[in-house]
Amino acid sequence: MSNSTLKVLIVDDEPELLELLETHLELHGYLVKKASNGLTAWQIIQAEPIDVVVTDVYMPCRTGLELLDDVRHRPCHKPRMIVTSGSYHLSESLILAKGAEAFLPKPTNLRTLLSHIEDSIRFDLTVQHQVLQSIG
């Protein structure tokens, strides 16, 4: 599976950051969707398959933690979640316990973010391959 078939949803209420991340990920071949709050992100996740969600924590309408809970309780396709935050009051262990693949402080290093996205996708592909081998 090439990057051009993989969808990454970026969720943040900072328009400049959305644009920066979109440009960076598109340069690496990903299809990118954007949302400025957790409610819009949840609607996108319900409407189409998303492979990885990169979400901020503090946003209007619905927080990244609420979005993380929504995805965790979703019965079907669950995208991998990467959470970012500029707040150091949050516990990384809490966010990981809620189902996030990674917690990255802001400002987020673009190479580190890309590495986490690639690791998440690689993990999914490995699991899919193992499932196919076990039934096949």
C-alpha positions as CSV (number, residue, x, y, z in Angstrom):
1,M,0.0,0.0,0.0
2,S,1.5,3.3,-1.0
3,N,1.2,6.5,1.0
4,S,-1.0,8.0,-1.8
5,T,-3.8,5.6,-0.7
6,L,-3.5,6.3,3.0
7,K,-5.6,9.0,4.6
8,V,-4.5,11.1,7.5
9,L,-7.0,13.4,9.2
10,I,-5.5,16.4,11.0
11,V,-7.6,18.0,13.7
12,D,-6.5,21.3,15.2
13,D,-8.1,24.7,15.8
14,E,-5.0,26.6,14.6
15,P,-5.4,27.2,10.8
16,E,-1.7,27.9,10.2
17,L,-0.8,24.6,11.8
18,L,-3.4,22.7,9.8
19,E,-1.9,24.2,6.6
20,L,1.7,23.4,7.6
21,L,0.9,19.7,8.5
22,E,-1.2,19.3,5.4
23,T,1.6,20.5,3.1
24,H,4.2,18.4,4.9
25,L,2.1,15.2,4.8
26,E,1.1,15.7,1.2
27,L,4.8,16.1,0.2
28,H,5.3,12.6,1.7
29,G,2.4,11.3,-0.4
30,Y,-0.5,11.1,2.0
31,L,-4.0,12.0,1.3
32,V,-4.9,14.6,3.9
33,K,-8.3,15.7,5.4
34,K,-8.6,18.5,7.9
35,A,-11.0,19.5,10.6
36,S,-10.9,22.4,13.0
37,N,-12.6,20.7,15.9
38,G,-13.5,17.3,17.3
39,L,-17.1,17.3,16.1
40,T,-16.2,17.9,12.5
41,A,-13.5,15.2,12.8
42,W,-15.9,12.7,14.2
43,Q,-18.3,13.4,11.2
44,I,-15.4,12.8,8.8
45,I,-14.4,9.5,10.5
46,Q,-17.9,8.2,10.3
47,A,-18.3,9.2,6.7
48,E,-15.1,7.7,5.2
49,P,-12.2,5.4,6.0
50,I,-9.3,7.3,7.8
51,D,-6.0,5.5,8.5
52,V,-4.5,7.9,11.1
53,V,-5.9,10.8,13.0
54,V,-3.5,13.5,14.4
55,T,-5.5,15.5,16.8
56,D,-4.9,18.4,19.2
57,V,-6.4,18.1,22.7
58,Y,-8.0,21.5,23.4
59,M,-10.4,22.6,20.7
60,P,-13.9,24.0,20.5
61,C,-17.1,21.9,20.1
62,R,-15.4,18.6,21.0
63,T,-11.9,18.0,22.5
64,G,-9.3,15.6,21.2
65,L,-9.8,13.4,24.3
66,E,-13.6,13.2,23.5
67,L,-12.7,12.3,19.9
68,L,-10.3,9.6,21.2
69,D,-13.1,8.1,23.3
70,D,-15.5,8.2,20.3
71,V,-13.0,6.3,18.2
72,R,-12.1,3.8,20.9
73,H,-15.8,2.9,21.3
74,R,-16.4,2.7,17.5
75,P,-17.4,-0.9,16.6
76,C,-15.9,-0.9,13.1
77,H,-12.8,0.5,11.4
78,K,-10.8,2.4,14.0
79,P,-8.1,4.8,12.8
80,R,-4.8,5.0,14.6
81,M,-4.7,8.1,16.9
82,I,-1.8,10.5,17.6
83,V,-2.5,13.2,20.1
84,T,-0.7,16.6,20.3
85,S,-0.9,19.2,23.0
86,G,0.8,22.4,24.1
87,S,-0.3,21.7,27.7
88,Y,2.0,19.9,30.0
89,H,-0.8,19.4,32.5
90,L,-1.9,16.3,30.6
91,S,-0.6,12.9,31.5
92,E,1.0,11.0,28.6
93,S,0.0,7.7,30.3
94,L,-3.6,8.8,30.5
95,I,-3.7,9.6,26.8
96,L,-2.0,6.3,25.9
97,A,-4.4,4.4,28.2
98,K,-7.3,6.0,26.3
99,G,-6.0,4.4,23.1
100,A,-3.7,6.9,21.5
101,E,-0.7,5.5,19.6
102,A,1.4,8.4,20.7
103,F,1.4,11.7,22.6
104,L,3.5,14.5,21.1
105,P,4.0,17.8,22.8
106,K,3.6,21.0,20.8
107,P,5.4,22.4,19.0
108,T,5.6,19.0,17.3
109,N,8.7,18.1,15.3
110,L,7.5,17.2,11.8
111,R,10.0,14.4,11.4
112,T,8.9,12.8,14.7
113,L,5.2,13.1,13.6
114,L,5.9,11.5,10.3
115,S,7.8,8.7,12.0
116,H,4.8,8.0,14.3
117,I,2.4,8.0,11.4
118,E,4.6,5.6,9.4
119,D,5.0,3.3,12.5
120,S,1.2,3.3,13.0
121,I,0.5,2.3,9.4
122,R,3.3,-0.3,9.4
123,F,1.8,-1.9,12.5
124,D,-1.7,-2.0,10.8
125,L,-0.2,-3.6,7.7
126,T,1.6,-6.2,9.8
127,V,-1.6,-7.1,11.7
128,Q,-3.5,-7.3,8.4
129,H,-0.9,-9.6,6.9
130,Q,-1.0,-11.9,10.0
131,V,-4.8,-12.1,9.9
132,L,-4.7,-13.0,6.2
133,Q,-2.1,-15.7,6.8
134,S,-4.1,-17.2,9.7
135,I,-7.3,-17.6,7.6
136,G,-5.6,-18.4,4.4
